[in-house]
Amino acid sequence: MCGIVGYVGPRVAQDFLLEGLRRLEYRGYDSAGTATINSERKLNVTKSVGRIARLAQEVAAAPCDSGIGIGHTRWATHGAATVDNAHPHLGGAETLAIAHNGVIENFAELRTSLKSKGYEFHSETDTEVVAHLIAECLSQISDGSEVSPTPEIAVDAIKKAIGQLRGTFGLAIIFKQWPDSIFAARLGSPLVIGVGDGEHFLASDAQPLIGFTDRIVYLADNQVAILTANSLEVSHRDAGLVSHHVRVLDVESNQVEMGDYDHYMLKEIFEQPESLRNTMRGRLNEDDATAVFGGLNLTPQDLLKVKRVVFTACGTSWHSSLVGEYLLEDIAQIPVEVEYASELRYRNPPMDEGTLLFAITQSGETADTLGALREMKRKGHMTMAICNVVGSSIAQEADGGIYLHAGPEIGVASTKAYTSQCMALVMLALYLGRLRHLSYNRGRKMISRIQEIPDKVEMALKQNDHIASIAKKYQHCNNFLYLGRHYNFPTALEGALKLKEISYIHAEGYPAAEMKHGPIALVDEQTPSVFVMPQGFIYEKVMSNLEEIKARGGPVIAIAAEGDERIAEVADDVIYIPQTVEYLQPIVSAIPLQLLSYHIALLRGCDVDKPRNLAKSVTVE
């Protein structure tokens, strides 16, 4: 959840640290801090509560021109959001500074042990325990020698310390004894190293590196790295030096800038026509009337042996998984189960040899999803990933998968990644369907319909001003119901989640018919119901459900297909979208729900890009 940055080289380190933390702020914004080493080999630590802008003020008041430093933006786990609990933390007799992303499960017992040895604690965090533990291990290894050892002894101390930790960590460490080196280690929490010309960078993900370097190294679990301006060494915790692979970071600087938009969320909503085109690019084969997925690493013969698919995910990705369940069962005729990753990793459901797991995630670092994938791999099942971030942990550990190519998503509330996930699942259903029973003609028709979607999304986006006017009408309501059926039931869930995430309004999504079994008791004049009801074979059923709400005085907002005059006679407000086939409706229907949430949140004065208590990537349990 937290964000880590580091720099060593000829630049003023604090300049990169602040810019890097600004780009990582979506990972946590409870507090932030930096640590540098000055010319007198003294650790210079600056911390503040709140956003990076506040930290920048503190840094400006006490600048340091050092060329080495680490930084951290925090999403609080152990301990409140205070200056004392902010990272970086000092270890030993202020011999080292450390920034940490993750959770140390055995920190309490380690803290007790370290206190008995005379170490003093100034925070409530699990991270300060790691700082003192490394200092203790270094003391044990050096045995009080006054001779300045090589940095490799620090690596040995780090390895000895992390061998005692239970939990997850991404660590950035600097020692005043080695003022030219940054040390990094990871287990379960991502770290990316940027390789420059006479400089090296460190970050929790690639966002801070864009525009500074296009060469990156993904640190793997149980690896420890030493970064100097001119060198990079990587070793394994239980072994010696290992080779590292330098990859090309194919992202432009403008992709992580807000441009002319007021918020990243709005930018990413309006990027969806292009992100959908990118997800589709090169994957539709009209000659064979199918889709193409080279990254699955499974032959058609392997896929024909699949008897059941399990989708596992969290949050918004869980909603796209539900869309995937409808798609694969309808189009490919494959039984599908959708599991919350946080539950699947601790359950023991029976799964035969014909079960194929898909882990669906935007970041590729979601702790629960990664844990579920690892558990299924341990049991011998083939695992696939549908992921947006190249080189992420889940992307690396899965046996194969599908990259979304949606581009960086910085707004905490997922928008373009969700619709790209749905698009990838549509194409997957087409591919698996054509391997089984789907005719050539139906495959061609599906491709034709799929190709229309980016343009239909562009048309839906033209409703933005109309949606903004509707938002004004309902901004003061504190409860919403979202209702849909069949393919649009997951859409209702996603619409409710978006409203909750960024406006802090209580909202619940239900299958429209289920509202009669309890939720209808909530209906009153102050509780709007949002009906997702483009034309389809159950349109009349949904219309009956809508009438039941209206009969009880509840206001209704309808997401309906263009040309539906009947709905305008019943609903209080209508948002029209282009009509498309039912299996593609979730993509188009999501657009007005995203915009409605955005405008209501804006009118209520909420920070739509950094909603309270949330972070973009949940890398802790």
DOMIKE-393171 format. One line per 10 residues: number of its first residue (from 0); for each residue z, y, x of C-alpha. Coordinates in steps of 0.25 Angstrom, whole numbers, plus 5000, padded with zeros to 4 digits. Example, Ala and Ser with C-alpha at 12.3 -4.5 7.8 and 13.67 -1.06 7.14 Angstrom:
DOMIKE-393171
0) 5031 4982 5049  5029 4996 5055;
end
This chain:
DOMIKE-393171
0) 5000 5000 5000  5004 5010 5011  4993 5016 5020  4993 5015 5036  4985 5023 5046  4985 5024 5061  4977 5031 5072  4976 5031 5087  4966 5039 5094  4962 5053 5099;
10) 4964 5060 5085  4977 5066 5080  4982 5054 5073  4989 5061 5062  4976 5067 5057  4970 5052 5054  4984 5047 5049  4984 5058 5038  4970 5056 5034  4971 5041 5034;
20) 4984 5042 5026  4977 5051 5016  4966 5040 5014  4977 5029 5013  4986 5037 5003  4981 5028 4992  4989 5017 4998  5002 5024 4996  5007 5038 4995  5022 5038 4994;
30) 5024 5043 5008  5016 5044 5022  5019 5046 5036  5013 5046 5050  5018 5042 5064  5012 5047 5077  5016 5046 5092  5016 5059 5099  5014 5062 5114  5028 5060 5117;
40) 5027 5046 5111  5036 5049 5099  5033 5044 5085  5030 5056 5076  5032 5052 5061  5029 5060 5049  5031 5055 5035  5031 5061 5021  5033 5057 5006  5021 5058 4997;
50) 5006 5060 5000  4999 5061 5013  4997 5076 5011  5012 5077 5013  5012 5069 5025  5001 5078 5031  5009 5090 5029  5021 5083 5037  5011 5079 5048  5005 5094 5049;
60) 5019 5099 5051  5022 5089 5063  5008 5086 5068  5006 5076 5080  4993 5075 5088  4995 5061 5092  4984 5051 5092  4991 5039 5086  4999 5037 5073  5001 5029 5060;
70) 5002 5034 5046  5007 5028 5033  5006 5031 5018  5016 5024 5010  5017 5016 4996  5032 5014 4995  5037 4999 4995  5050 4999 5002  5057 5012 5000  5055 5025 4992;
80) 5044 5035 4996  5052 5043 5006  5050 5049 5020  5059 5039 5026  5051 5027 5020  5038 5033 5024  5030 5027 5035  5029 5027 5047  5042 5021 5051  5049 5021 5064;
90) 5054 5008 5071  5064 5006 5082  5069 5019 5089  5057 5026 5084  5048 5018 5093  5037 5015 5083  5031 5019 5069  5026 5010 5059  5018 5011 5046  5017 4999 5036;
100) 5010 4995 5024  5015 4982 5017  5029 4976 5013  5039 4969 5023  5046 4959 5014  5057 4956 5024  5060 4970 5028  5074 4969 5022  5079 4958 5031  5071 4964 5043;
110) 5078 4977 5041  5092 4971 5041  5089 4964 5054  5084 4977 5060  5096 4985 5056  5105 4975 5062  5098 4978 5075  5100 4993 5074  5087 4998 5068  5089 5010 5058;
120) 5081 5011 5046  5077 5024 5039  5068 5019 5028  5068 5009 5016  5055 5003 5020  5051 4990 5025  5042 4996 5036  5054 5002 5044  5058 4988 5046  5045 4984 5052;
130) 5046 4996 5062  5060 4992 5067  5056 4978 5067  5044 4981 5077  5053 4990 5085  5063 4978 5086  5052 4968 5090  5047 4978 5100  5061 4979 5106  5063 4964 5107;
140) 5049 4962 5114  5051 4973 5124  5065 4970 5126  5069 4984 5130  5059 4985 5141  5057 4999 5146  5043 4996 5150  5032 5001 5141  5025 4988 5136  5011 4987 5131;
150) 5008 4989 5116  5006 4974 5115  5021 4973 5115  5021 4981 5102  5011 4972 5096  5021 4960 5099  5032 4968 5093  5024 4970 5080  5020 4956 5079  5034 4951 5081;
160) 5039 4961 5070  5028 4958 5060  5031 4943 5062  5044 4946 5055  5039 4953 5043  5036 4947 5029  5027 4955 5021  5014 4964 5023  5012 4975 5033  5001 4984 5039;
170) 5008 4991 5051  5004 5003 5059  5014 5005 5071  5015 5015 5083  5025 5014 5094  5029 5026 5103  5029 5017 5115  5014 5015 5112  5008 5028 5108  4994 5024 5109;
180) 4994 5012 5100  4995 5009 5085  4999 4995 5081  4995 4989 5068  4999 4976 5061  4996 4970 5047  4999 4958 5038  4995 4960 5023  4993 4975 5024  4979 4980 5029;
190) 4977 4988 5041  4963 4993 5046  4960 4998 5060  4950 5009 5063  4942 5008 5076  4938 5022 5081  4932 5027 5094  4945 5029 5103  4954 5028 5091  4959 5018 5081;
200) 4964 5019 5066  4973 5011 5057  4974 5011 5042  4978 5002 5030  4964 5002 5025  4951 5008 5030  4951 5021 5022  4958 5030 5033  4948 5025 5043  4935 5030 5036;
210) 4929 5041 5043  4937 5038 5056  4931 5025 5060  4922 5014 5054  4927 5003 5062  4939 4995 5057  4947 4983 5060  4955 4976 5049  4968 4971 5054  4972 4957 5049;
220) 4985 4951 5045  4994 4948 5057  4987 4957 5066  4992 4968 5075  4984 4979 5081  4986 4989 5092  4977 5002 5090  4975 5012 5102  4964 5023 5102  4955 5014 5110;
230) 4959 4999 5107  4963 4990 5096  4970 4976 5098  4973 4967 5087  4982 4955 5088  4987 4944 5078  5002 4943 5076  5003 4929 5080  4992 4929 5091  4986 4939 5101;
240) 4974 4948 5101  4963 4946 5090  4950 4952 5088  4947 4962 5078  4934 4965 5070  4930 4979 5069  4923 4982 5055  4915 4994 5050  4921 5002 5040  4909 5006 5030;
250) 4916 5017 5022  4912 5032 5022  4922 5043 5023  4917 5049 5010  4922 5036 5003  4936 5039 5005  4935 5054 5002  4937 5060 4988  4925 5069 4989  4924 5078 4977;
260) 4933 5070 4968  4947 5074 4964  4952 5060 4966  4948 5047 4973  4950 5039 4960  4940 5048 4953  4930 5047 4965  4931 5032 4965  4929 5032 4950  4916 5039 4951;
270) 4912 5031 4963  4911 5018 4955  4896 5018 4952  4894 5018 4967  4905 5008 4970  4900 4999 4959  4886 5000 4966  4892 4996 4979  4899 4984 4974  4886 4980 4968;
280) 4877 4983 4980  4870 4971 4985  4877 4961 4976  4867 4960 4964  4856 4950 4966  4845 4953 4955  4836 4942 4960  4846 4931 4958  4854 4938 4947  4867 4937 4954;
290) 4877 4944 4963  4878 4943 4978  4892 4941 4985  4890 4937 4999  4905 4940 5002  4910 4928 4993  4908 4918 5004  4906 4907 4994  4893 4900 4991  4888 4898 4977;
300) 4892 4884 4978  4906 4888 4981  4907 4898 4970  4902 4887 4960  4914 4879 4963  4923 4891 4959  4930 4886 4946  4939 4898 4944  4941 4912 4949  4954 4919 4951;
310) 4954 4935 4953  4967 4941 4959  4969 4955 4960  4979 4967 4957  4978 4980 4949  4964 4985 4946  4958 4973 4953  4965 4964 4944  4958 4971 4932  4944 4969 4939;
320) 4948 4954 4941  4950 4953 4926  4936 4959 4924  4932 4948 4934  4938 4937 4926  4930 4942 4914  4917 4942 4922  4918 4929 4929  4922 4921 4917  4911 4928 4908;
330) 4900 4928 4918  4903 4917 4928  4910 4908 4919  4921 4906 4930  4936 4905 4925  4944 4917 4931  4958 4921 4932  4964 4934 4936  4977 4935 4944  4986 4946 4948;
340) 4986 4944 4963  5001 4948 4963  5003 4935 4954  4993 4926 4960  4998 4926 4974  5012 4921 4969  5007 4911 4958  5002 4897 4960  4991 4896 4950  4983 4883 4951;
350) 4969 4885 4957  4959 4875 4960  4948 4874 4971  4938 4881 4962  4947 4894 4961  4941 4906 4968  4950 4919 4970  4945 4933 4970  4955 4944 4975  4951 4957 4969;
360) 4956 4970 4976  4951 4984 4980  4958 4985 4993  4959 4971 4997  4973 4973 5002  4981 4971 4989  4993 4963 4993  4994 4954 4981  4979 4951 4980  4979 4948 4995;
370) 4991 4939 4993  4984 4931 4981  4972 4929 4989  4979 4924 5001  4987 4914 4992  4974 4909 4986  4968 4907 5000  4980 4900 5004  4978 4890 4993  4964 4888 4997;
380) 4956 4896 4987  4944 4904 4990  4947 4919 4989  4938 4930 4986  4940 4945 4987  4934 4957 4979  4938 4969 4987  4934 4983 4990  4940 4985 5004  4932 4978 5015;
390) 4941 4971 5026  4953 4971 5017  4963 4960 5018  4958 4953 5005  4944 4954 5009  4947 4948 5022  4955 4937 5017  4947 4932 5005  4936 4921 5007  4926 4931 5002;
400) 4924 4942 4992  4917 4954 4987  4918 4968 4992  4917 4979 4982  4911 4990 4991  4917 5000 4981  4921 5010 4993  4935 5015 4996  4944 5016 4984  4955 5026 4986;
410) 4961 5030 4973  4973 5021 4970  4967 5017 4956  4955 5008 4958  4942 5012 4951  4930 5009 4959  4935 4996 4965  4939 4991 4951  4925 4993 4946  4919 4987 4958;
420) 4928 4975 4957  4922 4973 4943  4908 4975 4948  4910 4964 4959  4916 4955 4949  4904 4957 4939  4895 4953 4951  4904 4941 4954  4903 4936 4940  4888 4937 4941;
430) 4887 4930 4954  4896 4919 4949  4889 4918 4936  4876 4916 4942  4881 4905 4951  4885 4898 4938  4878 4900 4925  4873 4914 4924  4858 4915 4921  4849 4923 4930;
440) 4846 4933 4918  4860 4936 4915  4863 4938 4930  4851 4948 4930  4857 4955 4918  4870 4956 4924  4865 4962 4937  4857 4973 4928  4870 4976 4921  4878 4977 4934;
450) 4868 4986 4940  4870 4996 4929  4885 4998 4931  4886 5009 4941  4877 5018 4933  4886 5014 4920  4898 5018 4928  4892 5031 4932  4889 5034 4917  4904 5031 4914;
460) 4909 5040 4924  4902 5052 4917  4913 5050 4906  4923 5056 4916  4924 5070 4909  4925 5064 4896  4936 5054 4901  4943 5066 4907  4944 5073 4893  4949 5060 4887;
470) 4960 5059 4898  4965 5073 4894  4967 5068 4880  4976 5056 4884  4982 5061 4897  4996 5062 4891  4997 5048 4885  5006 5039 4892  5001 5025 4887  4987 5019 4886;
480) 4981 5006 4882  4968 5001 4888  4961 4991 4880  4949 4982 4882  4943 4968 4879  4935 4958 4887  4929 4964 4900  4936 4977 4896  4950 4972 4896  4952 4973 4911;
490) 4946 4987 4910  4957 4991 4901  4967 4985 4911  4961 4993 4922  4960 5006 4914  4975 5005 4910  4978 5003 4925  4970 5015 4930  4978 5024 4920  4991 5018 4924;
500) 4988 5019 4939  4984 5034 4940  4990 5041 4927  5003 5033 4926  5001 5031 4911  5005 5018 4905  4992 5010 4901  4990 4996 4898  4977 4988 4896  4975 4977 4886;
510) 4964 4968 4880  4961 4976 4868  4965 4965 4858  4978 4963 4865  4983 4977 4861  4987 4971 4847  4997 4962 4854  5006 4972 4859  5000 4985 4865  4996 4991 4851;
520) 5011 4994 4849  5009 5005 4860  4998 5012 4852  5001 5026 4847  4995 5039 4847  4999 5042 4862  4994 5029 4867  4978 5029 4870  4971 5016 4870  4959 5015 4879;
530) 4949 5005 4874  4938 4999 4884  4927 4995 4874  4913 4996 4878  4903 4988 4869  4904 4973 4870  4906 4960 4862  4921 4963 4859  4919 4978 4856  4922 4976 4841;
540) 4935 4969 4845  4939 4981 4854  4936 4991 4843  4945 4983 4834  4956 4985 4844  4953 5000 4846  4954 5002 4831  4968 4995 4831  4973 5006 4841  4967 5017 4833;
550) 4973 5012 4820  4987 5014 4827  4984 5028 4831  4981 5025 4846  4971 5034 4853  4959 5026 4859  4950 5029 4871  4938 5020 4871  4929 5016 4883  4916 5013 4875;
560) 4901 5011 4878  4892 5022 4876  4886 5023 4862  4898 5017 4856  4899 5027 4844  4909 5018 4836  4920 5019 4846  4920 5034 4846  4924 5033 4831  4937 5026 4834;
570) 4941 5030 4848  4948 5043 4851  4940 5044 4864  4928 5037 4870  4923 5035 4884  4909 5030 4884  4904 5021 4895  4890 5015 4897  4889 5001 4890  4887 4989 4899;
580) 4889 4974 4898  4903 4969 4895  4906 4963 4909  4902 4976 4916  4910 4985 4906  4923 4985 4915  4916 4992 4926  4911 5004 4917  4923 5004 4908  4933 5006 4919;
590) 4926 5020 4923  4932 5028 4911  4945 5021 4912  4946 5025 4927  4942 5040 4923  4952 5040 4911  4963 5036 4920  4959 5046 4931  4959 5058 4922  4972 5055 4914;
600) 4979 5053 4928  4973 5067 4933  4977 5074 4920  4991 5068 4922  4992 5073 4936  4992 5060 4943  4987 5057 4957  4976 5048 4953  4973 5043 4967  4987 5040 4971;
610) 4995 5036 4958  5010 5034 4960  5015 5021 4965  5001 5016 4968  4993 5013 4980  4979 5008 4982  4981 4995 4989  4993 4987 4985  4996 4980 4999  5010 4976 4996;
620) 5016 4967 4985;
end
